[in-house]
Amino acid sequence: MTNKIMNWHINLINKVQNYTGFSNYQIIWLSFLEGLIIGILIGYYVLK
C-alpha cells in the first residue's frame, strides 16, 4: 500500500515538473510556500 502511494506521488510530481519545467528545488520551495499559506489561513480562521 505504501509503495503504491509513493509511486503515485512520484509520478504526479514528475508530470507536474514536465508540464511546468520546474526543477526539484523549485518544486520544494513551492510546496513550502503552499504549506505556509495554508497554515496561515487555517491559523487565522481558527484563532478568529
C-alpha positions in Angstrom: 0.0 0.0 0.0 2.7 2.5 1.0 4.8 1.8 -2.2 1.7 2.2 -4.3 1.0 5.7 -2.8 4.7 6.7 -3.0 4.9 5.6 -6.7 1.7 7.6 -7.5 3.1 10.7 -5.8 6.4 10.4 -7.6 4.7 10.0 -10.9 2.4 13.0 -10.2 5.4 15.2 -9.3 7.2 14.1 -12.5 4.1 15.0 -14.6 3.9 18.5 -12.9 7.7 19.0 -13.5 7.4 18.1 -17.1 4.4 20.3 -17.6 5.9 23.4 -15.8 9.6 22.9 -16.5 10.4 23.4 -12.8 13.4 21.9 -11.1 13.3 19.8 -8.0 14.5 22.8 -6.0 11.7 25.0 -7.3 9.1 22.3 -6.5 10.4 22.1 -2.9 10.1 25.8 -2.5 6.6 25.9 -4.0 5.5 23.1 -1.6 6.9 25.0 1.3 5.2 28.3 0.4 1.9 26.5 -0.2 2.1 24.9 3.2 3.0 28.2 4.8 0.0 30.0 3.2 -2.4 27.2 4.1 -1.1 27.1 7.7 -1.5 30.9 8.0 -5.1 30.7 6.6 -6.1 27.9 8.9 -4.5 29.7 11.9 -6.3 32.9 11.1 -9.7 31.2 10.9 -9.2 29.0 14.0 -8.0 31.9 16.1 -10.6 34.3 14.9 
